[in-house]
Structures are given as C-alpha cells and as structure tokens.
Amino acid sequence: MAIRVLICDELPVVRDGLAAALGREPDIEVVATTGEGPEALTVAREQAPHVLITDISLARRSGLEVAAEVTGTAWPSPRPEVLVFSARTDDATVMKALEAGAYGYLAKDAPPTEVIRAVRALAAGEAATGGPVTRRLIDWLFWRNAEPVAAAQRALRSLTPREREILLLVAAGLSDAEVAGKLSLQQATVRSHLYHLRQKLDARDRAQLVVLAYQSGFTVPTVPDAWSPPERGPGRPG
C-alpha cells in the first residue's frame, strides 16, 4: 500500500515542488496540498494520510497547532506522523515541534532525496531528522547530560580535604554515625559538613550527593563486604 502524504505550506512553489518530488516515487501518494491550518485538519480527517508534512507558518492556524491536534489522543486512529519542514532550525522551534508530537524535522534546504527518506522512515514508525537539526539535537542531548556532571566536577575541586573524606564515606553507604566513628568526629560536625557539601554541589539531599559523586567520577559504587552471589535453586542453570 502506498504511503499517503498530505503537504501543508503557505508557499505554492514549495507545495508543488514537494508534491512533484514525492509523486514520482511508486510507493508514495500525495493525497492533497494546502496552505491553511484549518483546511489541513479537514483534509487529514477525510484522507487519513500516513505522513503530514507541514511548515511552521500556515494561514489561520500554525503548523505546530496542526501537528499537536493530529498527534493528540483525541484524534482518531491511525494518527498521521508529522514531518516539520521549515527554514527555522533554532533550538526553541525544534523543541516546540517535538513537544507538538512531530517525529520528523527537516530544514527547507534539504534535498528531495532526504525528504523522501524521511517520509518512508516516519511511515515505518521511525524518527527522521537531518543536517543541522540532527546536530542541534545531539548537542542539546550532550549538554543536558554533560553540563551537570561538568558543574559537579568543578564544584568538587573546591571541597576541603575533610569534605572529600566525608563524601567518599557517604558514597560508600556509611551513615552519619558511622562516618563520625570512622573519622573521630561528632555527628553534629558530620551533619554540618554534609550541609556544606549540599550547598557547594547544589544537591537536594544525601542521595543526590551520592549520585553526583558517581557521575562525576569522584568515586565508584562499592560492593558490601558481606555480599555474596545468591544461591541457585533446584533446576536452575549453574
């Protein structure tokens, strides 16, 4: 069965260009084109496309509003996959498109072959991005995961020797009383150090202190001395 595609763009030249490129493919059928958001929703209900290609800007209703509606739970199944096709590739716009339910995003300078690949990928249940959009998503994902770790590593360099000792022991699973006994300190002193550690590392609680210690490479999880592998029951492979 051919992949049914609805094309939405305010510019006729863009609509016609996409329709011509996709229409030449034997496994793709362009069911309609439009430059208006309300008409896009009407046609989508009538034609049930597998993939809806839309720019951000449409007349009377934005492409993001259209995307959010056709991918929402109130839309009858099967819902179309959305490919945003836009000249805008800034972080905020890409994130808004993803929030609206789009699993595809291409810049308008993408060649027709890339659009065709994206349509096929979306119809197969995959995601589809290209060029600068893919790079931005990777950069964003890296920053989201790496920046907290980098910040923790910078903060760790400001710790006093005593604070480093206490953090190592807390990460190893020792209680306040056990840390106090290990370092010959009062429990109140240990709690004071833990308070300052949370302030320096911007940690909400003890558990987050431990997570930051592991993520930053300050220490690694340890196996308790008393731990041993569980015994295998009868009939279980050895």
Disulfide bonds with the S-S distance in Angstrom:
none
